[in-house]
């Protein structure tokens, strides 16, 4: 008898969790998008600029308004220093 009560409580708890979080899961699954090659156009631009040594092209990838803030090893640097690296 005691096992039966514990089993029912456990089953009810699992059912409540499933019912409570099921709709949340459905919302996120419907909005998920698959990444395509066009989503990574900026990455391809960066890669090409790095491979070609195009520092001017790399500079265009940084934000100018607001200015990009770069920190490496706890030290702040400007865009030119980052591109030169």
PyMOL commands that set and color helices and strands:
alter all, ss='L'
color gray80, all
select helices_A, chain A and resi 2-31+37-52+55-59+79-84
alter helices_A, ss='H'
color red, helices_A
select strands_A, chain A and resi 70-72+75-77
alter strands_A, ss='S'
color yellow, strands_A
deselect
rebuild
show_as cartoon
